[in-house]
Amino acid sequence: MITVRVAREEDAAPLLRIYSHYVSDTAITFEREPPSLDEFKQRIRKTLENYPYLVAEDDGNIVGYIYASRFRERAAYDWAAKTSIYIDGRYHRKGIGRMLYEKMEDILRRQNVTNVYATIVEPVGDSDEYLTGESTLFHEAMGYRRVAEYHGCANKFGRWYNLVETEKTIAERPEVPDDFIPFSEMNV
């Protein structure tokens, strides 16, 4: 049975194991070397100050995770967030991504976030051994729509890649919005 909970610093090793595959074997992230365990712990700690960081577990084993981050630095962007999601390859197409996104969006709405953004990598050209179209299809199925495309802006494995920004509105935008609530101040 898959369960979702808030990440802890102690989760860094299994999360890093999942992420390292994406760094070393795919173009889904543009990091070229996996971060150290200490760096990964710091990333978890820093994220949890303001945004949710969630893990999916299968019988106590971490099989995926999602986290949100600041969309842009200026305070006027407080009601928008970016998301990143990584699933253990053995657990693709089992509903875990949907489960994580639904829980994430619920928390973000309670933080008064109205718009969520996901950046997707796409190859320049038709096929690529380091990238599939699964992320694009998944985000479309989750209700994200393409709002921008940056052409050939990144290079990994000696290949050029496009970045596609996608957007989903998760709550109404009031004329005068309530303040953003940092995740560390919530009871989740």
C-alpha positions as CSV (number, residue, x, y, z in Angstrom):
1,M,0.0,0.0,0.0
2,I,1.4,3.4,-1.0
3,T,1.3,6.2,1.6
4,V,2.4,9.8,1.4
5,R,4.0,11.7,4.2
6,V,6.2,14.8,4.8
7,A,9.9,14.2,4.1
8,R,12.5,14.2,6.9
9,E,16.3,14.8,6.7
10,E,16.7,11.1,7.6
11,D,15.1,10.3,4.2
12,A,18.0,11.9,2.3
13,A,19.8,8.6,1.4
14,P,16.9,6.9,-0.3
15,L,15.8,10.1,-1.9
16,L,19.3,10.7,-3.2
17,R,19.4,7.1,-4.6
18,I,16.3,7.9,-6.7
19,Y,17.5,11.3,-7.8
20,S,21.0,10.0,-8.7
21,H,19.6,7.9,-11.4
22,Y,18.0,10.9,-13.0
23,V,21.3,12.9,-12.7
24,S,23.5,10.2,-14.1
25,D,21.3,8.4,-16.6
26,T,18.7,10.9,-17.9
27,A,18.4,14.5,-19.1
28,I,15.4,15.1,-16.8
29,T,17.7,17.2,-14.5
30,F,20.6,19.2,-15.7
31,E,22.8,18.5,-12.7
32,R,25.8,16.6,-14.0
33,E,26.9,15.0,-10.7
34,P,24.7,13.8,-7.8
35,P,24.9,16.0,-4.8
36,S,26.5,14.8,-1.6
37,L,24.3,13.3,1.1
38,D,24.9,16.4,3.3
39,E,23.9,18.7,0.4
40,F,20.8,16.7,-0.1
41,K,19.9,16.9,3.6
42,Q,20.4,20.7,3.4
43,R,18.0,20.9,0.4
44,I,15.3,19.0,2.3
45,R,15.7,21.2,5.4
46,K,15.7,24.4,3.3
47,T,12.7,23.4,1.3
48,L,10.6,22.5,4.4
49,E,11.1,26.0,5.8
50,N,8.6,27.4,3.2
51,Y,7.3,24.6,1.0
52,P,6.1,21.0,1.2
53,Y,8.5,18.1,0.5
54,L,6.6,14.8,0.3
55,V,7.6,11.2,0.0
56,A,5.7,8.2,-1.2
57,E,6.3,4.9,0.5
58,D,5.5,1.4,-0.4
59,D,5.5,-0.7,2.8
60,G,8.0,1.6,4.4
61,N,10.3,1.9,1.3
62,I,10.5,5.3,-0.3
63,V,9.6,5.0,-4.0
64,G,9.1,8.7,-5.0
65,Y,9.1,12.3,-3.9
66,I,7.9,15.7,-4.8
67,Y,8.7,19.1,-3.5
68,A,7.8,22.7,-4.2
69,S,9.9,25.8,-4.3
70,R,9.7,29.5,-4.9
71,F,8.6,30.4,-8.4
72,R,10.5,33.7,-8.5
73,E,12.3,35.8,-5.9
74,R,10.2,38.9,-5.6
75,A,7.4,39.0,-3.0
76,A,4.8,39.6,-5.7
77,Y,5.2,36.0,-6.7
78,D,4.4,34.6,-3.3
79,W,1.2,33.0,-4.7
80,A,3.0,30.8,-7.3
81,A,5.3,27.8,-6.8
82,K,7.4,25.4,-8.8
83,T,7.3,21.7,-8.4
84,S,9.7,18.9,-9.0
85,I,8.9,15.2,-8.9
86,Y,11.0,12.0,-9.1
87,I,9.7,8.4,-9.0
88,D,11.7,5.2,-8.7
89,G,11.7,3.7,-12.2
90,R,10.2,0.4,-10.9
91,Y,7.1,2.4,-9.8
92,H,6.3,4.3,-12.9
93,R,2.7,4.2,-14.1
94,K,1.3,3.1,-10.7
95,G,-0.5,6.3,-9.8
96,I,2.2,7.5,-7.4
97,G,2.9,10.7,-9.3
98,R,-0.8,11.6,-9.3
99,M,-1.0,10.8,-5.6
100,L,2.0,13.0,-4.8
101,Y,0.8,15.9,-7.0
102,E,-2.7,15.8,-5.5
103,K,-1.4,15.9,-1.9
104,M,1.1,18.7,-2.9
105,E,-1.6,20.8,-4.6
106,D,-3.9,20.5,-1.6
107,I,-1.1,21.7,0.8
108,L,-0.1,24.5,-1.6
109,R,-3.8,25.7,-1.7
110,R,-3.8,25.9,2.1
111,Q,-0.6,28.0,1.8
112,N,-2.6,30.4,-0.4
113,V,-0.7,29.4,-3.6
114,T,-2.9,29.8,-6.7
115,N,-0.6,28.8,-9.6
116,V,1.8,25.9,-9.9
117,Y,4.6,25.5,-12.5
118,A,6.6,22.5,-13.7
119,T,9.5,22.7,-16.0
120,I,9.8,19.8,-18.4
121,V,12.8,18.9,-20.6
122,E,12.2,17.9,-24.2
123,P,14.8,16.8,-26.7
124,V,15.8,18.9,-29.7
125,G,14.7,16.5,-32.4
126,D,12.5,13.5,-32.4
127,S,14.2,10.8,-30.3
128,D,16.6,10.7,-27.4
129,E,18.0,7.8,-25.4
130,Y,18.2,10.0,-22.3
131,L,14.6,11.3,-22.3
132,T,11.1,10.0,-23.0
133,G,8.0,12.0,-23.5
134,E,6.5,10.6,-20.3
135,S,6.9,13.8,-18.2
136,T,5.1,15.8,-20.9
137,L,2.2,13.3,-21.1
138,F,2.0,13.0,-17.3
139,H,1.8,16.8,-16.7
140,E,-0.8,17.2,-19.4
141,A,-2.9,14.5,-17.7
142,M,-2.6,16.4,-14.4
143,G,-4.0,19.5,-16.0
144,Y,-0.8,21.4,-16.7
145,R,-0.7,23.4,-19.9
146,R,2.3,24.6,-21.9
147,V,3.0,28.4,-21.4
148,A,6.6,28.8,-22.6
149,E,9.3,27.0,-24.5
150,Y,13.0,27.8,-24.4
151,H,14.8,26.3,-27.4
152,G,18.1,24.5,-27.2
153,C,19.0,26.3,-24.0
154,A,20.7,23.4,-22.2
155,N,23.3,20.8,-23.1
156,K,23.9,17.4,-21.4
157,F,25.4,14.2,-22.7
158,G,26.6,16.2,-25.7
159,R,23.0,17.0,-26.8
160,W,20.8,20.1,-26.8
161,Y,17.5,20.2,-24.9
162,N,14.5,22.5,-24.8
163,L,12.8,23.6,-21.6
164,V,9.0,23.8,-21.5
165,E,7.3,25.7,-18.7
166,T,3.9,24.4,-17.8
167,E,1.3,25.9,-15.6
168,K,-1.8,24.9,-13.6
169,T,-4.1,27.1,-11.7
170,I,-5.1,25.3,-8.4
171,A,-7.1,28.1,-6.7
172,E,-9.0,31.2,-7.6
173,R,-7.0,34.4,-7.5
174,P,-8.8,36.9,-5.2
175,E,-8.4,40.6,-5.8
176,V,-6.6,40.9,-2.4
177,P,-5.0,37.5,-1.6
178,D,-4.3,36.2,1.8
179,D,-0.6,36.1,2.8
180,F,1.4,33.1,1.8
181,I,1.8,30.7,4.7
182,P,5.2,29.1,5.1
183,F,5.1,25.3,5.4
184,S,7.0,25.4,8.7
185,E,4.0,27.3,10.2
186,M,1.4,24.8,9.1
187,N,0.1,21.7,10.8
188,V,0.4,19.0,8.2
